[in-house]
C-alpha cells in the first residue's frame, strides 16, 4: 500500500490559455470537448510561491497515469506535491494491488456538458 505508481504528466497551461485553446477547438469543431485527460492543478495556499491554478493537458504528452480509469472505489490516488516551487501530481496506491488488477483513481470530475455527465 502507498506505493508510487507514476507521475501524471502533460502540457501545462495557465487558465487564460487553457480556455482560449478550448474555445478555439469548440469553434472549429462545433462540439464540446471531452475532458478525459485534463486535470486542474492548484498550488497550495501555503506554498512559498503563492496560490496559483494550472491545467494539465495529458492527451498528447501524457503518461500511463493519465490513462488510468475512473472508479468511485479506486485503488490509487492522485497526490499534489510541491518541492522547490515546482508542482507535480503523483499517483500512489491506496492498498495492496493484485496481479492483473486495473489501476484506477477517482477523477473527482466536474463537467459543464450534460451529455458527458449522463
Secondary structure, 3 states (H helix, E strand, C coil): CCCEEEECCCEEEEHHHHHHHHHHHHHHHCCCCCCCCEEEEEECCCCCCCCEEEEEECCCCCCHHHHCEECCCCCEEEEEEEECCEEEEEEEECCCCCCCCCCEECCCCCCCCHHHHC
